[in-house]
Amino acid sequence: MTDEPLHEDHEDEDVQDDAVIASAFRASLIVFVVLAVPVIALMVYLNVSKAKEKSVEFEVTLPEQRQTDEESMPSLAMTDVTDDAGIDFVHETGRYGDKLLPETMGSGLAVLDYNGDGHLDLFFVNSSRWAWDEKAKQPSPCKLFAGNGDFKFRDVSSESGIDFTLYGMGVAVGDYDNDGDSDLFISAVGKNRLMRNDDGTYVDVTDEAGVGGADDAWGTSCGFFDYDNDGLLDLFVCNYVTWSQETDLSQNFTLDGETRAYGPPRAFAGSFSYLYHNEGDGKFVDVSEAAGIQIRNDDTDVPLGKAMGLAPVDVNDDGWIDIVVANDTVRNFLFQNNRDGTFSEVGRLSGIAFDRSTGNARGAMGIDAAKFRDDGTLAIGIGNFANEASALYMSRPGRDQFIDAAMYTGFGPPTRQGLTFGLFFFDVDLDGRLDVLGANGHLEEEISKTQQTQRYEQPPQLFWNAGRDSKSELVLVGSENTGEAFYRPIVGRGAAYGDFDGDGDPDFVLSTSNGKAVAFRNDQSTTHHWLRVELRGTTCNRDAIGAVVTSRIGDRQQTRTLMPTRSYLSQCEKTITFGLGEQDTVDEVTITWPGGDTETFTVDSVDRTVVFQQGGTSQ
């Protein structure tokens, strides 16, 4: 009974106190408003006067902002001209039912000018029937097609000495003896081949050159470049897993628990790749161990590498070629050139060894590297296995750390479903920005039975570079833009580009596993200008492989490296193409030759090919 009156008294006191406080607050607020109104009015007057003064005396110019999006994409029609071009190469895998792993990994191709007539030719690596197969006597030679400069080819395999059979995988092109023509190295399951070009006829010099490799090795991507800047092209050969028929058949690989499947690379031991030093007398010396490119597992001390893709690139801009190796299911390697004939493996330190989001190694296949942006940003693109996004590692000039920009550039998400083998950067529409092409195809013919989202045959993918200021920097081009033929599913493997019809824009060819190669003519509809640059070395290697070329237009510049070793098992053309967009002039071209010499040339006109020779001449 006594608690209620006390509670009411306290409530009355609180109400009275609140009324007093509210009355005082209203009075204070009135005073504040009266005093503040003149001050606010003065501030508004001064700001308006200031704004009016600026609008009279200064013209405000906002910085230009690109608002590019998918709607501004030009027509990028790609026409399948395989049959009309006379390209009738069909890849032989040797498959006969046992499902041996090499049967699904090949093969590559090369764009080159083998006879020096100024027209691009095509070389296709072939595999073969297995020696123990009863059909092994059926030949399946490699093929060389001579181009006429108008996207027409004829088979010159026999007359050029190319019609030999091996279980081939990859190819490298380079003038290793500096005599003026393109020599060929072919990697294989088993013994590799070096074919010296003697005035348009190829001669097997493997044994005398010392580059055959072990009889039980499995060579994949390979490339010529001058790692020690002595003017002679050296040779790097990727080796995949340690493999034999017995090891493969001793394991019961299956997808559905019943039928045999191709085995995963994790089921096979790793291997060491080869680095051969060019001695200058037609011979090479294996310097793999001394140079530091034989990487072992930290825990077991066994060979770690399962190398599929190769990108020779000067990562730190010191004038010496470094080596990036894409490994399948183990970490990627970055061999930093120590400039003394040795390399340090820094893949983990640089950030390209693993998937940055998960910390896991991915199933890496094809690879390319390029100065992706005008500010000198270096990009390393790597095609990965199905259900893994392709990688787009980027590093700014002066930095030694890479980030994977695949997701925020728009490149990563569309690549998850595909299994990407061939991959390269090129300027498909000549706007001065590098686009990306990926060749896709699975390993298993019946993969859709166990993974409904996967298919054996898969369409290639073309990513158009809309520019860094766009909503998405890399935009997947649809079939409505390229044409239906481009997106016809294939079992894509090797991929290479070159201007086969002389119109300035890059065309490309895709090899397929156990199928027919496909050639696409670039029929993009822009009127963009271009400049193509060919180089002739004198004191450096004659091909000038490794030279860095920069074109400048006003305050904008593009930088490209002459490096035919790109993609997967393949080689692209040696000519460098600068897309100029609407610009019809180039102020200057600067070349840093292998070894460090730098020269600057002027260019009188564009929409043509210009040849620069080391020592100050051009034509």
C-alpha positions in Angstrom: 0.0 0.0 0.0 2.8 2.5 0.8 4.7 2.0 -2.5 2.1 3.5 -4.9 2.0 7.1 -3.4 5.7 7.3 -3.3 6.0 6.2 -7.0 3.4 8.8 -8.0 5.3 11.5 -6.2 8.5 10.7 -8.0 6.6 10.7 -11.4 5.2 14.2 -10.7 8.7 15.4 -9.8 10.1 14.0 -13.1 7.4 15.6 -15.1 7.9 18.9 -13.5 11.6 18.7 -14.1 11.1 17.8 -17.8 8.7 20.7 -18.2 11.3 23.1 -16.8 14.1 21.7 -19.0 11.8 21.8 -22.2 10.9 25.4 -21.5 14.6 26.4 -21.1 15.5 24.4 -24.2 12.9 26.2 -26.3 14.1 29.6 -25.1 17.7 28.7 -25.9 16.7 27.4 -29.4 14.9 30.6 -30.2 17.9 32.7 -29.2 20.2 30.4 -31.3 18.1 30.7 -34.4 17.9 34.5 -34.1 21.6 34.7 -33.8 22.3 32.0 -36.5 20.1 33.4 -39.3 22.4 36.4 -40.1 25.5 34.2 -40.0 23.9 31.6 -42.4 22.7 34.3 -44.7 26.2 35.8 -44.8 27.8 32.4 -45.6 25.3 31.7 -48.4 26.0 35.1 -49.9 29.7 34.6 -49.8 29.5 31.1 -51.4 27.2 32.2 -54.1 29.4 35.2 -54.9 32.4 32.9 -54.9 30.7 30.4 -57.3 29.6 33.2 -59.6 33.2 34.6 -59.6 34.6 31.2 -60.6 32.1 30.7 -63.3 33.0 34.0 -64.9 36.8 33.8 -64.7 37.4 30.1 -65.2 36.2 27.4 -67.7 35.9 24.2 -65.8 37.1 21.1 -67.8 36.4 17.7 -66.3 38.8 14.8 -67.0 37.8 12.5 -69.8 36.1 9.3 -68.5 35.6 6.3 -70.7 32.0 5.1 -70.3 32.6 2.1 -72.5 30.3 -0.9 -72.0 29.1 -3.9 -73.9 26.9 -1.8 -76.2 30.0 -0.1 -77.7 31.7 -3.3 -78.7 32.5 -3.4 -82.5 31.5 -6.2 -84.8 34.1 -8.9 -84.3 33.0 -11.4 -87.0 35.2 -14.5 -87.2 34.8 -16.5 -90.3 35.7 -20.2 -90.5 37.9 -20.5 -93.7 39.5 -23.8 -92.9 38.3 -25.6 -96.1 38.7 -22.7 -98.4 42.2 -22.1 -97.1 43.3 -25.6 -97.9 44.1 -26.6 -94.4 43.2 -30.3 -94.0 45.3 -31.3 -91.0 43.7 -34.0 -88.7 45.3 -34.8 -85.4 46.0 -38.5 -84.6 46.0 -39.4 -80.9 46.6 -43.1 -81.2 43.7 -43.9 -78.9 42.5 -47.5 -79.2 40.6 -48.1 -75.9 43.1 -48.3 -73.1 42.8 -44.5 -72.4 46.5 -43.6 -72.0 47.0 -40.1 -70.7 49.1 -38.6 -73.6 46.2 -39.4 -76.0 44.2 -36.4 -74.7 46.9 -33.8 -74.3 48.2 -32.9 -77.8 48.9 -31.0 -79.9 50.4 -27.7 -80.9 51.0 -25.6 -84.0 53.3 -22.8 -85.2 52.9 -19.7 -87.4 56.2 -19.0 -89.2 57.7 -18.0 -92.6 59.7 -21.1 -93.3 60.8 -20.2 -96.8 61.4 -16.4 -96.3 58.9 -15.3 -99.0 57.2 -12.9 -96.6 54.0 -15.0 -96.3 53.0 -16.8 -93.1 53.0 -20.6 -93.1 51.5 -23.1 -90.8 53.2 -26.1 -89.1 51.1 -28.7 -87.2 52.5 -31.2 -84.7 51.0 -34.6 -85.0 51.0 -37.6 -82.6 50.9 -41.2 -83.8 49.6 -44.7 -83.2 51.3 -46.5 -80.3 54.2 -48.9 -81.2 52.4 -51.8 -79.5 49.1 -51.1 -81.4 48.5 -53.4 -84.5 47.7 -50.3 -86.5 51.0 -48.6 -85.6 52.3 -48.9 -89.2 49.8 -46.4 -90.4 51.8 -43.1 -90.7 50.6 -39.9 -89.2 53.1 -37.3 -90.2 53.4 -33.7 -89.0 52.2 -31.2 -91.6 53.7 -28.0 -93.1 51.4 -25.7 -95.2 52.9 -22.8 -97.2 50.8 -19.7 -97.3 50.4 -17.3 -100.3 49.6 -14.2 -98.3 45.9 -14.4 -99.1 44.8 -17.1 -96.6 45.4 -19.9 -99.0 47.8 -22.8 -98.2 49.3 -25.8 -99.9 50.8 -28.9 -98.3 54.6 -28.8 -98.6 55.3 -31.4 -95.9 57.1 -33.9 -98.2 59.2 -31.4 -100.2 60.3 -29.6 -97.1 61.3 -32.8 -95.2 58.6 -32.4 -92.5 56.6 -35.6 -93.2 58.0 -37.6 -90.3 56.0 -39.4 -87.6 56.5 -39.2 -83.9 54.3 -38.9 -80.8 54.6 -35.2 -81.0 53.3 -32.5 -78.6 54.7 -29.0 -78.9 56.8 -26.9 -81.2 59.3 -24.0 -81.0 60.4 -21.8 -83.8 63.7 -19.9 -83.9 66.8 -19.2 -86.0 69.2 -20.9 -83.6 72.1 -20.9 -86.0 71.5 -17.2 -87.1 71.6 -18.1 -90.8 68.4 -16.3 -91.7 65.7 -19.0 -91.7 63.3 -20.6 -89.2 64.4 -23.8 -87.5 62.0 -26.1 -85.7 62.1 -28.0 -82.4 59.3 -30.6 -81.8 58.7 -32.0 -78.3 57.3 -35.4 -77.9 56.4 -38.4 -75.7 59.8 -40.0 -76.1 62.7 -38.5 -78.1 62.3 -34.8 -79.2 63.4 -33.5 -82.6 65.4 -30.5 -83.8 64.9 -29.8 -87.5 67.5 -27.4 -89.0 66.2 -25.3 -91.9 68.6 -25.4 -94.9 67.1 -23.0 -97.4 63.5 -24.3 -97.0 64.4 -28.0 -96.5 64.4 -29.4 -93.0 67.2 -31.7 -91.8 67.1 -33.7 -88.6 70.1 -32.6 -86.4 68.8 -33.8 -83.1 71.6 -36.1 -82.2 74.5 -33.8 -83.2 72.8 -30.9 -81.4 72.3 -32.9 -78.2 68.6 -32.0 -77.6 66.8 -35.3 -77.9 66.2 -35.6 -74.2 65.5 -38.9 -72.4 63.7 -41.6 -74.3 61.1 -41.9 -71.5 60.4 -38.1 -71.1 57.2 -36.4 -72.0 57.9 -33.0 -73.6 55.2 -30.3 -73.8 55.6 -26.6 -74.4 59.0 -25.4 -75.6 60.6 -22.2 -76.8 63.8 -20.5 -78.1 65.1 -17.4 -76.3 68.4 -15.9 -75.3 68.5 -16.2 -71.6 72.2 -15.0 -71.2 72.2 -12.3 -73.9 75.1 -13.7 -75.8 73.4 -13.4 -79.2 72.4 -17.1 -79.5 69.0 -18.6 -79.0 68.9 -21.1 -76.2 66.1 -23.6 -75.7 63.7 -24.4 -72.9 61.6 -27.6 -73.0 58.8 -28.3 -70.5 58.4 -31.9 -69.3 55.1 -33.1 -68.0 54.7 -36.1 -65.7 56.8 -39.2 -65.5 54.8 -41.6 -67.6 54.9 -45.1 -69.1 52.3 -47.4 -70.5 52.8 -49.8 -67.6 52.4 -47.2 -64.9 49.2 -45.9 -66.6 47.6 -49.3 -67.1 48.5 -50.5 -63.5 46.0 -48.0 -62.1 42.3 -48.3 -62.4 41.1 -44.9 -63.3 37.3 -44.5 -63.7 34.7 -41.8 -63.6 31.6 -43.9 -63.0 33.1 -46.9 -61.1 32.8 -49.1 -64.2 34.5 -47.9 -67.3 38.1 -46.9 -67.6 38.9 -43.2 -67.7 42.0 -41.1 -68.3 44.1 -40.7 -65.2 44.6 -37.4 -63.4 48.1 -35.9 -63.2 48.2 -36.4 -59.4 48.5 -40.1 -60.1 51.9 -39.7 -61.8 55.2 -38.4 -60.5 56.6 -35.0 -61.5 59.6 -34.4 -63.7 62.4 -31.9 -64.5 62.2 -29.6 -67.5 65.2 -29.0 -69.7 67.3 -25.8 -70.3 69.7 -26.1 -73.2 72.5 -23.5 -73.7 73.4 -22.8 -77.3 77.1 -23.2 -77.7 77.2 -21.5 -81.1 78.7 -24.5 -83.1 75.4 -26.2 -83.8 75.5 -27.9 -80.4 73.6 -27.4 -77.1 74.5 -28.3 -73.6 72.0 -29.3 -70.9 72.5 -26.8 -68.1 69.2 -27.6 -66.3 70.7 -28.5 -63.0 73.5 -25.9 -62.9 71.1 -23.2 -63.9 68.7 -24.0 -61.0 65.6 -24.9 -62.9 65.3 -28.5 -61.5 62.8 -27.9 -58.7 62.1 -30.7 -56.1 59.3 -31.2 -53.6 60.1 -29.6 -50.3 59.0 -32.6 -48.3 60.0 -35.6 -50.5 62.9 -34.2 -52.5 61.4 -35.8 -55.7 60.9 -33.8 -59.0 58.0 -31.4 -58.5 57.2 -29.9 -61.9 54.3 -31.0 -64.2 55.0 -28.4 -66.8 52.4 -27.7 -69.5 52.8 -24.0 -70.5 55.9 -21.7 -71.0 56.1 -17.9 -71.0 59.6 -16.4 -71.4 59.2 -12.8 -70.2 61.3 -10.1 -68.5 59.2 -9.8 -65.4 61.3 -7.2 -63.6 62.3 -5.1 -66.7 66.0 -5.6 -66.1 66.8 -6.6 -69.7 67.1 -10.4 -68.9 64.5 -12.9 -69.8 62.8 -14.7 -66.9 60.8 -17.9 -67.3 57.3 -18.6 -66.1 56.1 -22.2 -66.2 52.4 -23.2 -65.8 52.2 -26.5 -63.9 49.3 -28.9 -63.8 48.1 -29.5 -60.2 51.3 -28.3 -58.6 52.4 -24.8 -58.0 53.5 -22.6 -61.0 57.2 -21.6 -61.3 58.7 -18.2 -61.8 62.4 -18.5 -62.6 64.0 -15.1 -62.0 67.1 -14.6 -64.1 70.1 -13.9 -61.9 72.1 -12.6 -64.9 75.0 -15.0 -64.3 73.6 -18.1 -66.0 71.5 -19.2 -63.1 67.9 -18.7 -62.0 66.1 -18.4 -58.7 62.6 -19.9 -58.4 60.4 -17.2 -56.8 56.8 -18.2 -57.8 55.5 -18.4 -54.2 57.1 -15.0 -53.3 55.7 -13.3 -56.4 52.1 -14.6 -55.9 51.7 -16.6 -59.1 52.3 -20.1 -57.7 48.8 -20.8 -56.4 45.2 -19.7 -56.7 45.2 -16.6 -54.5 41.7 -17.1 -53.3 42.0 -20.7 -52.1 45.8 -21.2 -51.7 45.6 -24.3 -53.9 47.5 -25.3 -57.0 45.3 -25.4 -60.1 45.3 -27.5 -63.3 47.3 -25.0 -65.4 47.7 -25.4 -69.1 48.3 -22.6 -71.6 50.0 -19.3 -70.7 50.8 -15.9 -72.1 52.4 -12.7 -70.8 52.1 -9.1 -72.0 52.2 -5.5 -71.0 48.4 -5.4 -70.7 47.9 -1.7 -70.0 49.5 1.5 -71.3 50.9 2.2 -67.8 53.2 -0.9 -68.1 51.1 -3.3 -66.1 52.4 -6.8 -66.7 49.7 -9.5 -67.1 50.3 -13.3 -67.0 47.2 -15.2 -68.2 46.9 -18.9 -67.5 44.2 -21.3 -68.7 43.1 -23.7 -66.0 41.1 -26.9 -65.6 37.3 -27.2 -65.7 35.5 -25.6 -62.7 38.6 -23.5 -62.1 38.7 -19.9 -63.3 41.5 -19.0 -65.6 44.1 -16.7 -64.0 45.0 -13.2 -64.9 48.0 -12.2 -62.6 48.9 -8.6 -62.8 51.9 -6.6 -61.5 52.5 -2.8 -61.7 55.9 -1.5 -62.9 58.5 -1.5 -60.2 56.6 -4.1 -58.1 57.5 -7.8 -57.6 54.1 -8.9 -56.4 51.2 -10.1 -58.6 47.5 -10.1 -57.8 45.0 -12.3 -59.6 42.8 -9.8 -61.4 40.7 -12.4 -63.2 37.6 -11.7 -61.1 37.4 -7.9 -61.0 38.3 -7.5 -64.7 35.4 -9.8 -65.7 37.7 -12.4 -67.1 37.4 -15.1 -64.4 33.7 -16.0 -64.0 33.0 -17.0 -67.6 36.1 -19.2 -67.8 35.0 -21.5 -64.9 33.0 -23.9 -66.9 35.6 -24.4 -69.7 38.8 -26.4 -69.6 41.2 -23.9 -71.2 44.3 -25.1 -73.0 45.4 -22.5 -75.6 45.4 -18.9 -74.4 47.0 -15.7 -75.8 46.7 -11.9 -75.7 46.2 -10.1 -79.1 44.5 -6.9 -80.3 41.6 -8.4 -82.2 40.0 -5.0 -83.3 43.2 -2.9 -83.5 42.0 -0.4 -80.8 45.3 -0.5 -79.0 44.0 -2.7 -76.1 44.9 -6.4 -75.7 42.0 -8.9 -75.9 42.2 -12.5 -74.8 41.4 -15.8 -76.6 41.0 -19.2 -75.0 40.8 -22.6 -76.7 38.7 -25.0 -74.6 38.0 -28.7 -74.6 37.7 -31.5 -72.0 39.8 -34.6 -71.6 37.0 -37.2 -71.3 34.5 -38.0 -74.1 31.9 -39.0 -71.5 32.4 -36.3 -68.9 28.7 -35.2 -69.2 27.6 -38.5 -67.7 29.1 -37.6 -64.4 29.2 -33.8 -64.6 26.1 -32.4 -66.2 27.6 -29.0 -66.6 30.6 -30.3 -68.5 31.0 -31.2 -72.2 33.8 -32.9 -74.0 33.6 -30.5 -77.0 33.6 -26.9 -75.8 33.4 -23.6 -77.7 36.4 -21.2 -77.6 36.1 -17.9 -75.8 37.0 -14.4 -77.0 37.2 -11.6 -74.4 37.1 -8.0 -75.8 39.0 -5.4 -73.8 36.6 -2.5 -73.2 39.2 -0.5 -71.3 40.0 -0.1 -67.6 37.4 2.6 -67.0 34.5 0.4 -68.2 32.0 -1.5 -66.2 33.9 -4.7 -67.1 37.4 -4.4 -68.5 37.2 -7.8 -70.3 33.9 -8.6 -71.8 33.0 -12.1 -73.2 32.0 -11.7 -76.8 28.8 -13.5 -77.7 28.0 -15.5 -80.8 25.8 -12.7 -82.1 29.0 -10.7 -82.5 31.5 -13.3 -83.6 29.1 -15.4 -85.7 27.9 -18.9 -84.9 30.9 -20.7 -86.5 33.3 -19.4 -83.8 31.3 -20.8 -81.0 30.9 -24.3 -82.6 32.2 -26.7 -79.9 35.5 -28.4 -80.5 38.1 -30.2 -78.4 40.5 -27.2 -78.4 44.2 -27.5 -77.6 46.9 -25.4 -79.4 46.1 -21.9 -80.5 48.2 -19.4 -82.5 47.7 -16.1 -84.3 49.1 -14.3 -87.4 47.9 -12.0 -90.1 47.4 -14.5 -92.9 45.7 -12.2 -95.4 47.8 -9.0 -95.0 45.0 -6.7 -93.9 46.6 -5.8 -90.6 44.4 -7.6 -88.1 45.3 -10.9 -86.5 43.7 -14.1 -87.7 44.1 -17.3 -85.7 44.2 -21.1 -85.9 43.1 -23.7 -83.3 44.3 -27.3 -83.2 42.0 -30.0 -81.8 42.6 -33.3 -80.1 41.9 -36.2 -82.4 40.2 -33.8 -84.9 40.6 -31.3 -87.6 42.3 -28.0 -87.1 40.2 -24.9 -87.5 41.2 -21.5 -89.1 39.4 -18.3 -88.5 39.7 -15.1 -90.6 39.3 -11.9 -88.6 36.6 -9.9 -90.3 36.2 -7.2 -87.6 34.4 -4.2 -89.1 36.3 -1.3 -87.6 38.4 1.1 -89.8 41.1 1.2 -87.1 44.6 2.0 -88.2 47.6 -0.3 -87.4 51.4 -0.6 -87.7 53.2 -4.0 -88.0 56.8 -4.2 -86.9 59.4 -6.8 -88.0 62.9 -6.8 -86.5 66.3 -8.0 -87.7 69.0 -8.5 -85.2 72.7 -8.0 -86.0 74.6 -8.3 -82.7 71.7 -9.9 -80.9 70.0 -13.1 -82.1 68.9 -12.6 -85.7 65.2 -13.1 -84.9 65.5 -10.4 -82.2 63.4 -12.7 -79.9 63.1 -10.9 -76.6 63.2 -7.4 -78.0 60.9 -4.8 -76.4 59.1 -2.4 -78.8 57.3 0.7 -77.7 55.1 2.9 -80.0 54.3 6.4 -78.9 51.5 8.6 -80.0 51.4 11.8 -78.0 51.4 10.9 -74.3 50.1 7.4 -75.0 52.4 4.4 -75.6 52.0 0.7 -76.1 54.8 -1.8 -75.3 55.1 -5.2 -76.8 57.7 -8.0 -76.6 58.8 -10.0 -79.6 58.2 -13.5 -78.3 56.6 -16.2 -80.5 56.4 -18.7 -77.6 52.8 -18.3 -76.4 49.6 -20.2 -75.6 49.8 -24.0 -75.3 52.4 -26.1 -77.2 52.3 -23.4 -79.9 54.1 -20.5 -81.5 52.6 -17.3 -82.8 53.9 -14.9 -85.6 57.1 -12.9 -84.8 55.7 -9.7 -86.3 54.4 -7.2 -83.7 51.1 -5.5 -84.4 50.2 -2.1 -82.9 46.5 -1.3 -83.1 46.2 2.5 -83.4 42.4 3.0 -83.3 41.4 6.3 -84.9 45.0 7.6 -84.9 46.6 7.7 -88.3 50.2 8.6 -87.2 52.8 7.3 -84.9 55.3 9.7 -83.4 58.1 7.2 -82.8 59.0 3.6 -82.2 61.6 2.7 -79.6 63.3 -0.7 -79.6 65.3 -2.2 -76.8 67.2 -5.0 -78.4 68.2 -8.2 -76.4 71.4 -7.2 -74.7 70.3 -3.7 -73.9 70.9 -1.5 -77.0 68.1 1.0 -77.5 67.2 2.8 -80.7 64.4 5.2 -81.6 62.9 5.3 -85.1 60.5 7.6 -86.8 57.6 6.2 -88.9 56.4 8.0 -92.0 53.0 6.3 -92.5 50.8 3.6 -90.9 48.6 0.7 -92.1 51.7 -1.1 -93.3 54.6 -3.3 -92.1 57.9 -1.7 -91.4 61.2 -3.6 -90.9 63.7 -2.2 -88.4 67.3 -3.6 -88.3 69.5 -3.3 -85.4 72.1 -0.6 -86.1 69.7 2.1 -87.3 68.1 1.2 -90.6 64.5 0.7 -91.5 62.5 -0.2 -94.6 
